[in-house]
Amino acid sequence: MLEISGLSHAYGKHQALADVTLEVAPREIIAILGANGAGKSTLLKAIAGLIRPRAGAVMRFDGSDIAQLLPHQIVERGIALVPEGRGVFGDLTVAENLQLGAYPARARDGEDARLAHVLALFPRLTERMGQAVRTMSGGEQQMVAIGRALMSRPQLLMLDEPSLGLSPLLSREVFRALKTIRGDGVGILMVEQNARASLDIADRVYLIEQGRNAGDGVASEMKSNADIQRAYLGQS
Ligand code: ATP
């Protein structure tokens, strides 16, 4: 579904991404693991069209070239990003944030059904539809952010650190929701500092070190790999 190769990006002299390759198949959950500053957020931003230029990169989604598209055009193709820090509008209500997610033309039909679906996924948002998002807990705001992204009817949902700052209970709720979202036919590409939780739900994993591919594999096999355990799971 998503095919990336030869993706590089520099911030000034700092080479944040160098020749990165990545693939996501339909309905796959992919986790990207790597140390702080490895370039994981930059990778998601580049796919979302927020970082340019991406000269020389091959970026295809559903068979068509997306390398030169603008962010709103990428959303229109069916790729939604839940950014680190969530990017919700704090002064707006839950309902308003969710409505804003439905702005792409691809999302106009069936908006009510999708809203019902989001509320079924995150029932605690139902009684909070009129609440300003800035007054909600971090976990609830993350639910709003994921819900808003789903309102755009994505085929691929990208999430940057979805469990950052969340209690273990709310993290579990968010990871459970991600499994349901995949069950509904949406592919997931996520960057997660909680390596254990992401290995538990991911199908495959990519390791990124200093902006480069440092390995990839099936999540269940990676979990039992001693090097991975040492480097990412804090086991000796
Ligand atoms: P973390 O897990 O800490 O969020 P990351 O793997 O997501 O890290 P990125 O945020 O992609 O890493 O950053 C990769 C490198 O690029 C880092 O060294 C970072 O300092 C640098 N960088 C990121 N954004 C910018 C920017 N706007 N200007 C300059 N350098 C940047």
Boltz pocket constraint, residues with backbone or C-beta under 6 A from the ligand:
constraints:
  - pocket:
      binder: B
      contacts: [[A, 11], [A, 14], [A, 16], [A, 34], [A, 35], [A, 36], [A, 37], [A, 38], [A, 39], [A, 40], [A, 41], [A, 42], [A, 43]]
      max_distance: 6.0
